[in-house]
């Protein structure tokens, strides 16, 4: 087959079943859960304007798909900026090596017409990174893994084993967690969207930056992900929370990874993290370095978190930081100049001008 045998088009509703059939080779969840996950990620998303995906057709049938999960960021003066996370890229085995992934990626620049300004990739691996670089993506900081007591080989192995992607989070994920009220700490299995949005709105700004827009709609949607399990820790003053931490719970329940956090009162976040580290709910605790601001970095450092190698860098020469994969980003526009990298006074090639959090990742 030749490149001319394929048509690259925007997703349309009639492509849905064919796209789900292709995604079945990527998502290990079974047909019903695959359909629910697709609906949650691409249809229910409050930041999306319909399904944001590109389809490769062969003889009119979908043989490839490249999806984009939408998000909204906001400047400190209230300007909204649309962001897309490339995800769910799949090509049927018999149609691979035809350049379809890159061709689908090029057509995605059309999403700029719908108001999306930047692509950000937080999950690229060694195999996919060359394709992103060929599409003009640029490095934006490092995805360094921080782990509590990460030099302990037993805890490192627990974390590595827990991150296997062979199944969706099961009911066992929450089995070890003790939910309920523990003094001023509340541990819950569901978010409190309005309270969490109020905490974010009241946070002190740590410099001028582009921040993920975390309103009540975002929280209500984001933590309905049907293939993940989360645990929510709140610092309470009576019935009112003043800080929160959200952990992604591994399918076996042994590892918790910090995804999101906020405090409306200075110092309210620390007791929450101290409870997470001290209550024994998890054997291993981790956080992604790109989501660690100066405030969180200081607390985690004092609680024993350190940058560590992953299974992909453990046997390679170099420092943890050198070997860690990069966050990748580029403007959505098919052609861009210096101004495309700027939002007001912010130059978005500077990592300090973003406030990315791990919850931004399509894989969280």
C-alpha positions, -999 to +999 in steps of 0.1 A: +000+000+000+011+035-007+006+068+012-019+078-014-041+049-005-051+066+028-073+096+036-065+117+067-096+134+081-110+150+112-131+126+134-167+124+126-195+105+145-197+077+119-160+069+126-167+060+163-170+022+161-141+019+138-119+041+160-129+021+191-120-011+173-086+003+165-082+016+201-089-020+214-053-028+204-040+001+225-063+001+256-063-032+277-098-025+291-123-045+272-150-031+248-174-017+273-148+001+294-130+013+263-163+030+251-168+046+286-132+058+287-135+073+251-168+090+261-153+105+293-120+117+277-133+131+244-170+138+248-177+147+284-146+169+287-158+204+295-128+219+277-134+201+245-154+212+215-165+177+204-142+148+198-107+163+190-092+135+169-077+127+135-086+095+116-067+076+089-091+060+065-084+031+041-111+023+016-134+044+038-127+025+070-108+038+101-074+022+104-057+048+126-066+074+152-048+102+169-067+118+198-062+150+217-074+156+253-084+192+258-076+214+287-077+251+296-051+273+312-055+308+324-031+338+328-031+358+360-051+385+342-079+360+334-071+352+297-080+316+288-056+296+267-066+263+251-042+234+253-043+199+238-025+168+250-017+143+222-029+108+233-044+076+220-023+073+189-028+039+172-025+024+137-038-010+128-008-034+125-013-041+088-012-004+081+019+006+100+051+020+085+031+043+061+038+075+080+002+077+091+010+089+127+029+119+115+004+127+088-024+126+114-003+149+136+001+174+108-036+177+102-041+184+140-029+219+134-065+226+122-075+226+158-061+261+161-093+273+143-113+261+174-092+283+197-066+258+209-031+274+210-006+248+223+001+211+222+018+196+254+030+161+256+037+146+291+038+109+282+061+105+251+086+076+252+118+068+234+099+053+204+074+081+199+097+111+207+113+112+172+079+116+156+070+145+179+103+162+172+097+159+135+064+177+140+082+207+156+077+199+193+103+214+216+116+203+251+100+221+280+116+208+312+122+172+324+098+145+337+119+135+367+104+110+390+105+117+427+100+089+451+099+088+489+128+067+502+135+059+465+170+045+473+153+016+491+154-012+465+123-028+479+102+004+477+116+011+442+105-023+430+070-019+446+066+013+427+078-002+394+057-033+397+026-012+406+029+009+375+023-020+351-003-010+326-018-045+322-052-036+336-074-007+348-076+001+384-096-025+402-116-025+434-084-036+451-069-002+445-087+013+476-085-018+498-055-006+518-067+030+523-083+041+555-110+065+547-127+088+572-118+117+595-085+117+614-084+148+635-081+177+611-075+154+581-103+140+560-096+110+537-122+106+510-128+084+479-145+112+459-136+149+452-153+180+466-153+200+434-166+233+448-144+232+478-113+223+458-120+251+433-124+276+462-090+265+475-073+271+441-090+305+437-077+316+471-041+304+466-013+329+467+003+334+433+039+324+431+050+347+403+034+354+369+026+322+349+001+303+329-019+280+353-043+251+346-079+263+350-092+243+380-128+253+385-156+231+398-165+217+364-129+207+359-127+188+392-161+172+387-151+158+353-114+151+358-118+126+387-146+106+369-119+089+348-133+053+346-099+036+344-082+052+374-088+054+411-080+084+433-077+092+470-085+127+483-069+141+514-082+174+529-070+196+557-102+206+575-113+234+598-146+222+610-165+214+578-143+236+556-112+223+538-082+247+534-059+223+516-060+192+495-038+165+480-050+140+453-032+107+448-034+084+419-038+049+433-021+021+415-043-009+404-029-030+432-032-002+458+004-004+468+016+029+453+002+064+455+014+092+431+008+129+439-013+144+410-027+176+424-026+199+455-036+233+467-039+254+499-059+284+507-040+291+539-002+292+540+011+261+558-021+241+554-006+218+528+022+203+549+000+185+575-019+168+546+013+155+531+026+145+565-005+124+570-001+108+535+034+098+543+028+087+579-005+068+578+008+037+560-019+036+533+008+030+506+040+011+505+055+035+480+049+072+473+059+091+442+055+125+424+064+138+390+091+165+390+074+187+364+046+193+389+067+202+418+068+240+425+092+255+451+066+252+479+060+215+473+096+208+465+107+219+500+080+199+518+087+167+498+124+171+503+119+172+540+096+142+539+123+121+522+113+124+485+143+123+460+147+121+422+152+085+412+158+064+381+129+047+364+129+012+348+138+029+315+168+048+328+181+025+355+207+007+334+218+037+313+248+060+321+240+095+332+223+114+360+186+111+368+180+146+354+200+140+322+182+107+314+147+118+323+124+123+292+113+158+284+080+175+285+073+185+248+053+214+235+046+234+204+021+259+191-009+244+174-005+266+143+010+248+113+034+276+108+046+297+137+069+326+145+082+341+178+049+356+187+032+322+187+053+313+218+040+343+237+009+350+257+011+386+268+044+390+286+049+353+290+074+334+268+061+299+270+095+284+260+105+292+296+093+264+320+090+290+347+061+305+328+040+274+332+024+259+363+020+224+350+007+197+374+007+159+370-031+160+368-026+177+334-012+145+320-034+124+297-021+094+315-033+105+350 
